[in-house]
Amino acid sequence: MNPKAFLEKVAHDWTPENLGVVKDVLLEAGKAVLNRSNIQEDPLLDTPNLPNLRGYLRWVIVARMLELAIDRKRLIGISANWVCLGGVHVFEMRGEFTSVTPCHLLSETVAPKDTEYRKDQRIVNAINPDLFQEFERESSEDDLLKILLAHGGKNTEFAYLRAYTDPSDNSVYRRLSSNIMLTQSIVPSFDEEFVAEPLVTLKKTAHVEKEQLITRRDLIQDLDFKNSRIKNESPAS
């Protein structure tokens, strides 16, 4: 095994910025699940099966919100992929070297539910040349490191990137990140929008930093054009 090589590949796809987005999405998804299963608003949901409903909602909403983050270019270098398993679809986030699938766990020590899909992922990892150097072969799409985004928790929130590597034991894994939920958020969330603040003199927009969002810059340019047009069309004093 070459731990430095595969950790560098994981870090290439899952930068601090991307992990910050993942944290924000998980927090937002948790709120969305509670909002859609509020027993005060819908008393019919107040049954012992409510946790099952919330678990299903979480599975659907987390995947969709991660997909939206990719569509909105919040997750840089990551593409969305849905795998049909004949009746259900599994959501994957694919980078240059990794393929990440979200998985909710009740605690950090609980093994993920074993499925044929996850067993296949462990088989791929078991012969991954970055994890096990004895396997020398040309790289292919199947060589993407298969990672679970293990997240959840009842009392404390957690999220880790883990590579499960034993085809016969679904509890064996290599941890590829620290607790993502303890990292500092460094990116805007879904709820935040960037709009141009009122400007007295639009010519000062030349000082706007390059890092500002394109939507804000385009809005300022549009306002500048309209103000210039109004000035040119006004009668001379």
C-alpha positions as CSV (number, residue, x, y, z in Angstrom):
1,M,0.0,0.0,0.0
2,N,1.2,3.5,-0.7
3,P,-0.8,5.6,1.8
4,K,0.7,8.9,0.7
5,A,-0.3,8.4,-3.0
6,F,-3.9,7.5,-2.3
7,L,-4.3,10.2,0.4
8,E,-3.0,12.8,-2.1
9,K,-5.6,11.6,-4.6
10,V,-8.4,11.9,-2.1
11,A,-7.2,15.4,-1.1
12,H,-7.1,16.3,-4.8
13,D,-10.8,15.6,-5.2
14,W,-12.0,16.6,-1.7
15,T,-10.3,19.9,-0.9
16,P,-11.1,21.8,2.2
17,E,-13.5,23.9,0.1
18,N,-15.4,20.8,-1.1
19,L,-15.5,19.3,2.4
20,G,-16.9,22.6,3.7
21,V,-19.7,22.4,1.1
22,V,-20.4,18.8,2.2
23,K,-20.7,19.9,5.8
24,D,-23.1,22.7,4.9
25,V,-25.2,20.4,2.7
26,L,-25.6,17.9,5.5
27,L,-26.7,20.6,7.9
28,E,-29.2,22.0,5.5
29,A,-30.5,18.5,4.6
30,G,-31.1,17.8,8.3
31,K,-33.2,21.0,8.6
32,A,-35.1,20.1,5.4
33,V,-35.9,16.6,6.8
34,L,-37.3,18.1,10.0
35,N,-39.3,20.7,8.1
36,R,-40.9,18.0,6.0
37,S,-41.8,15.7,8.9
38,N,-43.1,18.2,11.5
39,I,-45.8,16.5,13.6
40,Q,-47.1,19.9,14.8
41,E,-47.9,20.7,11.2
42,D,-49.0,17.2,10.2
43,P,-50.2,15.2,13.3
44,L,-50.8,12.2,11.0
45,L,-47.1,11.6,11.0
46,D,-47.0,11.2,14.8
47,T,-46.5,7.4,14.9
48,P,-43.7,5.1,16.0
49,N,-42.7,4.9,12.4
50,L,-41.7,8.6,12.2
51,P,-38.0,7.7,12.4
52,N,-38.3,5.4,9.5
53,L,-40.0,8.2,7.4
54,R,-37.2,10.6,8.4
55,G,-34.6,8.1,7.4
56,Y,-36.1,7.7,4.0
57,L,-36.5,11.4,3.6
58,R,-32.8,11.9,4.6
59,W,-31.7,9.4,2.1
60,V,-33.6,11.2,-0.7
61,I,-32.8,14.8,0.4
62,V,-29.1,14.4,1.1
63,A,-28.5,12.9,-2.4
64,R,-30.6,15.6,-4.1
65,M,-29.0,18.5,-2.2
66,L,-25.5,17.2,-3.0
67,E,-26.5,16.9,-6.6
68,L,-27.7,20.5,-6.6
69,A,-24.4,21.6,-5.0
70,I,-22.7,20.0,-8.0
71,D,-25.1,21.5,-10.5
72,R,-24.5,25.0,-9.0
73,K,-20.7,24.5,-9.2
74,R,-20.2,24.5,-5.4
75,L,-18.4,21.2,-5.5
76,I,-15.4,21.9,-7.7
77,G,-14.2,19.1,-10.0
78,I,-17.0,16.7,-8.9
79,S,-19.7,15.3,-11.2
80,A,-23.0,13.6,-10.2
81,N,-23.8,10.1,-11.2
82,W,-26.8,7.9,-10.5
83,V,-26.4,4.1,-10.6
84,C,-29.6,2.1,-11.3
85,L,-29.8,-1.0,-9.2
86,G,-33.1,-2.2,-10.6
87,G,-35.8,-0.3,-8.7
88,V,-33.7,2.1,-6.7
89,H,-30.8,4.5,-7.7
90,V,-27.6,5.1,-5.8
91,F,-26.1,8.6,-5.9
92,E,-22.4,8.9,-6.6
93,M,-20.1,12.0,-6.5
94,R,-17.3,11.4,-8.9
95,G,-14.0,13.2,-9.0
96,E,-10.8,12.5,-10.9
97,F,-9.7,9.8,-8.5
98,T,-12.6,9.0,-6.2
99,S,-16.3,8.0,-6.2
100,V,-18.2,9.0,-3.0
101,T,-21.6,7.7,-1.9
102,P,-23.4,9.2,1.1
103,C,-24.4,6.7,3.8
104,H,-26.3,7.6,7.0
105,L,-25.2,5.8,10.2
106,L,-26.8,6.0,13.7
107,S,-23.3,6.1,15.2
108,E,-19.7,6.2,14.2
109,T,-19.1,2.6,15.2
110,V,-22.0,1.1,13.3
111,A,-21.1,-0.7,10.1
112,P,-23.1,0.3,7.0
113,K,-25.8,-2.0,5.9
114,D,-24.4,-4.6,3.7
115,T,-25.7,-4.7,0.1
116,E,-24.5,-6.1,-3.2
117,Y,-23.6,-2.6,-4.4
118,R,-21.4,-1.9,-1.3
119,K,-19.9,-5.4,-1.5
120,D,-18.9,-4.7,-5.1
121,Q,-17.4,-1.4,-4.0
122,R,-15.3,-3.2,-1.4
123,I,-14.1,-5.7,-4.0
124,V,-13.0,-2.8,-6.2
125,N,-11.1,-1.3,-3.3
126,A,-9.5,-4.6,-2.4
127,I,-7.7,-4.7,-5.7
128,N,-7.1,-0.9,-6.1
129,P,-3.4,-0.4,-7.0
130,D,-3.3,2.7,-4.8
131,L,-4.4,0.8,-1.8
132,F,-2.6,-2.4,-2.5
133,Q,0.6,-2.1,-4.5
134,E,0.7,-5.8,-5.3
135,F,-2.0,-5.2,-7.9
136,E,-0.2,-3.7,-11.0
137,R,-2.5,-3.0,-13.9
138,E,-3.6,-0.1,-16.2
139,S,-5.9,2.4,-14.5
140,S,-9.5,2.6,-15.5
141,E,-12.8,4.0,-14.3
142,D,-13.1,1.0,-12.0
143,D,-9.9,2.2,-10.3
144,L,-11.7,5.1,-8.7
145,L,-11.4,4.8,-5.0
146,K,-14.8,3.8,-3.7
147,I,-15.6,5.9,-0.7
148,L,-18.5,6.2,1.7
149,L,-19.5,9.5,3.1
150,A,-20.5,8.1,6.5
151,H,-22.6,10.6,8.3
152,G,-25.2,10.8,11.0
153,G,-25.4,10.5,14.7
154,K,-28.2,10.9,17.3
155,N,-26.4,13.0,19.9
156,T,-23.3,14.2,18.0
157,E,-23.1,14.9,14.3
158,F,-20.3,13.3,12.4
159,A,-19.3,12.8,8.8
160,Y,-16.2,11.0,7.5
161,L,-14.8,9.8,4.2
162,R,-14.1,6.1,4.5
163,A,-12.8,3.4,2.1
164,Y,-14.2,0.0,3.0
165,T,-11.7,-2.6,1.8
166,D,-12.7,-6.1,2.9
167,P,-15.2,-7.9,0.6
168,S,-16.2,-10.3,3.4
169,D,-16.4,-7.8,6.3
170,N,-18.4,-4.6,5.9
171,S,-16.9,-3.1,9.1
172,V,-13.3,-2.9,7.9
173,Y,-12.3,0.5,6.5
174,R,-9.6,3.1,6.2
175,R,-10.5,6.6,7.4
176,L,-9.7,9.2,4.9
177,S,-10.7,12.4,6.7
178,S,-11.3,13.8,10.1
179,N,-14.8,14.6,11.3
180,I,-16.1,16.9,8.5
181,M,-18.8,18.3,10.8
182,L,-16.1,19.9,13.0
183,T,-14.5,21.8,10.1
184,Q,-15.1,25.5,9.7
185,S,-17.6,26.4,7.0
186,I,-15.7,28.4,4.3
187,V,-18.3,28.6,1.6
188,P,-21.8,30.2,1.3
189,S,-24.8,27.9,2.0
190,F,-27.9,27.4,-0.1
191,D,-29.7,30.0,1.9
192,E,-27.3,32.8,1.1
193,E,-27.6,34.9,-2.0
194,F,-25.1,37.5,-3.2
195,V,-26.7,40.6,-4.6
196,A,-25.1,44.0,-5.3
197,E,-25.3,46.5,-2.5
198,P,-26.6,50.0,-3.5
199,L,-23.7,52.0,-5.0
200,V,-23.5,55.8,-5.1
201,T,-20.9,55.8,-7.9
202,L,-20.9,52.7,-10.0
203,K,-17.4,53.6,-11.4
204,K,-16.0,52.3,-8.1
205,T,-16.9,48.8,-9.2
206,A,-13.4,48.5,-10.6
207,H,-12.3,47.8,-7.1
208,V,-14.5,44.8,-6.7
209,E,-12.4,41.7,-6.1
210,K,-12.1,39.0,-8.7
211,E,-13.3,36.4,-6.2
212,Q,-16.8,37.9,-6.1
213,L,-19.6,35.8,-7.8
214,I,-20.2,36.2,-11.5
215,T,-23.8,37.0,-10.9
216,R,-22.9,40.0,-8.7
217,R,-20.4,41.3,-11.3
218,D,-22.9,40.9,-14.1
219,L,-25.5,42.8,-12.2
220,I,-23.2,45.7,-11.5
221,Q,-22.2,45.9,-15.2
222,D,-25.8,45.8,-16.2
223,L,-26.6,48.7,-13.8
224,D,-23.6,50.7,-15.1
225,F,-24.8,50.3,-18.7
226,K,-28.3,51.4,-17.9
227,N,-27.1,54.5,-15.9
228,S,-24.7,55.5,-18.8
229,R,-27.6,55.1,-21.2
230,I,-29.8,57.3,-19.1
231,K,-27.1,60.0,-18.8
232,N,-26.5,60.1,-22.6
233,E,-30.2,60.3,-23.4
234,S,-30.9,63.1,-20.9
235,P,-31.3,66.7,-22.4
236,A,-28.3,69.0,-22.1
237,S,-28.6,71.6,-19.4
